[in-house]
Amino acid sequence: MNWHGLSEEETERLWRRVNRAVKWKPGSIFASMKPPKPFQVFDVSQGFNGIGFLEDAEMQILKAFQSCTLKHEFMYALDWQHECYLFNPHVPIDKDEFGEWLVPVIPNGDYCFFIHQEFQWGLLGDPRQQTITIFGSPLIRAIERNAPVLFQK
């Protein structure tokens, strides 16, 4: 299996690091994020209305992750209030019983983040704002080359 669950201690430490890096205060009604520059914000509200966008988003974002990592590198996949994982984007992605990634690319009710293991770049899914924020030049460039339909205006 490609999703390697993190211990509770690892998860807590990782969330503290994420909160500092993107200046996010989870649980607050003002839970906005201020990721490191450069960053881009995409409205993904259309993705909440149907699953037609999900497969394309998974495929294109996975290509972007792969282009930004070496074959042996790992990334963090964080799902707020759920299990968090370490995974390698170059290894086949296991899916759940609904045919989705264990941490969804389009947030389905909780904040979902995908962050390079060294925090050089990442994807931040915000279910309240119905946005995905991409930060870090390598991932921004990769997304520009392989933008999901959902990100195109």
Secondary structure in CASP SS format (residue, H / E / C, confidence):
PFRMAT SS
TARGET T0000
AUTHOR 0000-0000-0000
METHOD secondary structure of the structure
MODEL  1
M C 1.00
N C 1.00
W C 1.00
H E 1.00
G E 1.00
L C 1.00
S C 1.00
E H 1.00
E H 1.00
E H 1.00
T H 1.00
E H 1.00
R H 1.00
L H 1.00
W H 1.00
R H 1.00
R H 1.00
V H 1.00
N H 1.00
R H 1.00
A H 1.00
V H 1.00
K C 1.00
W C 1.00
K C 1.00
P C 1.00
G C 1.00
S C 1.00
I C 1.00
F C 1.00
A C 1.00
S C 1.00
M C 1.00
K C 1.00
P C 1.00
P C 1.00
K C 1.00
P C 1.00
F E 1.00
Q E 1.00
V E 1.00
F E 1.00
D E 1.00
V C 1.00
S H 1.00
Q H 1.00
G H 1.00
F H 1.00
N C 1.00
G C 1.00
I C 1.00
G H 1.00
F H 1.00
L H 1.00
E H 1.00
D H 1.00
A H 1.00
E H 1.00
M H 1.00
Q H 1.00
I H 1.00
L H 1.00
K H 1.00
A H 1.00
F H 1.00
Q H 1.00
S H 1.00
C H 1.00
T C 1.00
L C 1.00
K C 1.00
H C 1.00
E C 1.00
F C 1.00
M E 1.00
Y E 1.00
A E 1.00
L E 1.00
D E 1.00
W C 1.00
Q C 1.00
H C 1.00
E C 1.00
C C 1.00
Y E 1.00
L E 1.00
F E 1.00
N C 1.00
P C 1.00
H C 1.00
V C 1.00
P C 1.00
I C 1.00
D C 1.00
K E 1.00
D C 1.00
E C 1.00
F C 1.00
G C 1.00
E C 1.00
W E 1.00
L C 1.00
V C 1.00
P C 1.00
V C 1.00
I C 1.00
P C 1.00
N C 1.00
G C 1.00
D C 1.00
Y C 1.00
C E 1.00
F E 1.00
F E 1.00
I E 1.00
H E 1.00
Q C 1.00
E C 1.00
F C 1.00
Q C 1.00
W C 1.00
G E 1.00
L E 1.00
L E 1.00
G E 1.00
D E 1.00
P C 1.00
R C 1.00
Q C 1.00
Q C 1.00
T E 1.00
I E 1.00
T E 1.00
I E 1.00
F E 1.00
G C 1.00
S H 1.00
P H 1.00
L H 1.00
I H 1.00
R H 1.00
A H 1.00
I H 1.00
E H 1.00
R H 1.00
N C 1.00
A C 1.00
P C 1.00
V H 1.00
L H 1.00
F H 1.00
Q C 1.00
K C 1.00
END
